[in-house]
Amino acid sequence: MFRREPSPAVATAACIDACLAAAADLRRLGEHLVATRGHGPPARLMRDCAEVCSATAEYMRSESAFRARMLAACAELCDECAVACAAAPGLAAAVAACRRCAESCRAARAASPADG
């Protein structure tokens, strides 16, 4: 059976949803982390990742000429955030959100035309 790649529109919509969900989860979990354990590298990385996820969703919505670059950056940062969160107790939800977002960004990038 052949695996069918999503259309650009479907991949874009899924990516926007995954980016916004990851951003919301990372903000919420990061705030909880700061409140319970204080500031630290995972909390800062989660905040940074949330911001990039939000920006990537906006780039996708506006069909920015730089969306492929943002998708690549977002996927890379989400991968790093997932690794950092996996090493910290109680952040399984952040790991899952980051992995979903990274996968979705890669799928959207593969389905979208290259940027300049």
C-alpha atoms as a printed R data frame, in Angstrom:
    type eleno elety resid chain resno      x      y      z
1   ATOM     1    CA   MET     A     1  0.000  0.000  0.000
2   ATOM     2    CA   PHE     A     2  1.336  3.419 -0.923
3   ATOM     3    CA   ARG     A     3  1.546  6.122  1.692
4   ATOM     4    CA   ARG     A     4 -0.149  9.229  0.458
5   ATOM     5    CA   GLU     A     5  1.344 12.592  1.381
6   ATOM     6    CA   PRO     A     6 -1.112 15.257  2.534
7   ATOM     7    CA   SER     A     7 -2.003 18.047  0.163
8   ATOM     8    CA   PRO     A     8 -0.294 21.395  0.844
9   ATOM     9    CA   ALA     A     9 -3.550 22.822  2.226
10  ATOM    10    CA   VAL     A    10 -4.108 19.892  4.585
11  ATOM    11    CA   ALA     A    11 -0.468 19.896  5.700
12  ATOM    12    CA   THR     A    12 -0.574 23.649  6.290
13  ATOM    13    CA   ALA     A    13 -3.771 23.488  8.352
14  ATOM    14    CA   ALA     A    14 -2.429 20.576 10.408
15  ATOM    15    CA   CYS     A    15  0.834 22.429 10.966
16  ATOM    16    CA   ILE     A    16 -0.890 25.611 12.111
17  ATOM    17    CA   ASP     A    17 -3.004 23.577 14.542
18  ATOM    18    CA   ALA     A    18  0.022 21.658 15.867
19  ATOM    19    CA   CYS     A    19  2.090 24.838 16.260
20  ATOM    20    CA   LEU     A    20 -0.662 26.670 18.127
21  ATOM    21    CA   ALA     A    21 -1.363 23.660 20.350
22  ATOM    22    CA   ALA     A    22  2.341 23.243 21.138
23  ATOM    23    CA   ALA     A    23  2.696 26.940 21.916
24  ATOM    24    CA   ALA     A    24 -0.268 26.837 24.309
25  ATOM    25    CA   ASP     A    25  0.913 23.632 25.996
26  ATOM    26    CA   LEU     A    26  4.476 24.857 26.350
27  ATOM    27    CA   ARG     A    27  3.375 28.180 27.839
28  ATOM    28    CA   ARG     A    28  1.050 26.482 30.309
29  ATOM    29    CA   LEU     A    29  3.534 23.783 31.299
30  ATOM    30    CA   GLY     A    30  6.403 26.265 31.408
31  ATOM    31    CA   GLU     A    31  4.476 28.542 33.758
32  ATOM    32    CA   HIS     A    32  3.728 25.562 35.988
33  ATOM    33    CA   LEU     A    33  7.389 24.542 35.887
34  ATOM    34    CA   VAL     A    34  8.523 28.022 36.929
35  ATOM    35    CA   ALA     A    35  5.924 28.154 39.711
36  ATOM    36    CA   THR     A    36  6.894 24.766 41.133
37  ATOM    37    CA   ARG     A    37 10.613 24.452 40.396
38  ATOM    38    CA   GLY     A    38 11.811 27.922 39.474
39  ATOM    39    CA   HIS     A    39 13.482 29.195 36.352
40  ATOM    40    CA   GLY     A    40 15.910 26.952 34.580
41  ATOM    41    CA   PRO     A    41 17.031 25.813 31.170
42  ATOM    42    CA   PRO     A    42 13.918 23.714 30.407
43  ATOM    43    CA   ALA     A    43 11.598 26.608 31.297
44  ATOM    44    CA   ARG     A    44 13.522 29.085 29.131
45  ATOM    45    CA   LEU     A    45 13.689 26.631 26.238
46  ATOM    46    CA   MET     A    46  9.968 25.944 26.543
47  ATOM    47    CA   ARG     A    47  9.241 29.699 26.419
48  ATOM    48    CA   ASP     A    48 11.484 30.153 23.379
49  ATOM    49    CA   CYS     A    49  9.928 27.163 21.643
50  ATOM    50    CA   ALA     A    50  6.403 28.454 22.352
51  ATOM    51    CA   GLU     A    51  7.301 31.788 20.752
52  ATOM    52    CA   VAL     A    52  8.760 30.151 17.645
53  ATOM    53    CA   CYS     A    53  5.748 27.839 17.341
54  ATOM    54    CA   SER     A    54  3.403 30.847 17.492
55  ATOM    55    CA   ALA     A    55  5.467 32.777 14.944
56  ATOM    56    CA   THR     A    56  5.590 29.773 12.626
57  ATOM    57    CA   ALA     A    57  1.798 29.473 12.714
58  ATOM    58    CA   GLU     A    58  1.536 33.153 11.756
59  ATOM    59    CA   TYR     A    59  4.045 32.728  8.911
60  ATOM    60    CA   MET     A    60  1.994 29.804  7.630
61  ATOM    61    CA   ARG     A    61 -1.290 31.717  7.906
62  ATOM    62    CA   SER     A    62  0.099 34.677  5.988
63  ATOM    63    CA   GLU     A    63  1.751 32.444  3.367
64  ATOM    64    CA   SER     A    64  5.032 34.216  4.058
65  ATOM    65    CA   ALA     A    65  7.803 33.749  1.521
66  ATOM    66    CA   PHE     A    66  9.959 32.594  4.457
67  ATOM    67    CA   ARG     A    67  7.631 29.881  5.749
68  ATOM    68    CA   ALA     A    68  9.869 26.973  4.745
69  ATOM    69    CA   ARG     A    69 12.730 28.468  6.759
70  ATOM    70    CA   MET     A    70 10.441 28.997  9.740
71  ATOM    71    CA   LEU     A    71  9.162 25.434  9.462
72  ATOM    72    CA   ALA     A    72 12.722 24.102  9.504
73  ATOM    73    CA   ALA     A    73 13.667 26.280 12.484
74  ATOM    74    CA   CYS     A    74 10.518 25.362 14.381
75  ATOM    75    CA   ALA     A    75 11.051 21.641 13.796
76  ATOM    76    CA   GLU     A    76 14.662 21.909 14.979
77  ATOM    77    CA   LEU     A    77 13.757 23.877 18.105
78  ATOM    78    CA   CYS     A    78 10.862 21.526 18.902
79  ATOM    79    CA   ASP     A    79 13.248 18.561 18.609
80  ATOM    80    CA   GLU     A    80 15.666 20.208 21.052
81  ATOM    81    CA   CYS     A    81 12.854 21.139 23.416
82  ATOM    82    CA   ALA     A    82 11.493 17.572 23.354
83  ATOM    83    CA   VAL     A    83 14.913 16.186 24.299
84  ATOM    84    CA   ALA     A    84 15.313 18.695 27.141
85  ATOM    85    CA   CYS     A    85 11.795 18.069 28.441
86  ATOM    86    CA   ALA     A    86 12.242 14.297 28.241
87  ATOM    87    CA   ALA     A    87 15.161 14.633 30.658
88  ATOM    88    CA   ALA     A    88 12.999 16.474 33.217
89  ATOM    89    CA   PRO     A    89 10.353 14.739 35.315
90  ATOM    90    CA   GLY     A    90  6.703 15.534 34.684
91  ATOM    91    CA   LEU     A    91  7.042 17.035 31.204
92  ATOM    92    CA   ALA     A    92  5.762 14.160 29.058
93  ATOM    93    CA   ALA     A    93  2.983 16.384 27.679
94  ATOM    94    CA   ALA     A    94  5.566 18.946 26.543
95  ATOM    95    CA   VAL     A    95  7.606 16.212 24.874
96  ATOM    96    CA   ALA     A    96  4.528 14.974 22.998
97  ATOM    97    CA   ALA     A    97  3.499 18.499 21.930
98  ATOM    98    CA   CYS     A    98  6.998 19.258 20.660
99  ATOM    99    CA   ARG     A    99  7.227 16.006 18.733
100 ATOM   100    CA   ARG     A   100  3.811 16.518 17.107
101 ATOM   101    CA   CYS     A   101  4.734 20.052 16.115
102 ATOM   102    CA   ALA     A   102  8.140 19.053 14.711
103 ATOM   103    CA   GLU     A   103  6.583 16.234 12.676
104 ATOM   104    CA   SER     A   104  3.845 18.519 11.397
105 ATOM   105    CA   CYS     A   105  6.360 21.217 10.427
106 ATOM   106    CA   ARG     A   106  8.378 18.679  8.449
107 ATOM   107    CA   ALA     A   107  5.252 17.418  6.683
108 ATOM   108    CA   ALA     A   108  4.136 20.963  5.831
109 ATOM   109    CA   ARG     A   109  7.591 21.836  4.546
110 ATOM   110    CA   ALA     A   110  7.663 18.744  2.343
111 ATOM   111    CA   ALA     A   111  4.213 19.568  0.944
112 ATOM   112    CA   SER     A   112  4.850 23.295  0.383
113 ATOM   113    CA   PRO     A   113  6.756 25.056 -2.348
114 ATOM   114    CA   ALA     A   114 10.275 26.133 -1.412
115 ATOM   115    CA   ASP     A   115 10.847 29.689 -0.326
116 ATOM   116    CA   GLY     A   116 13.439 32.107 -1.556
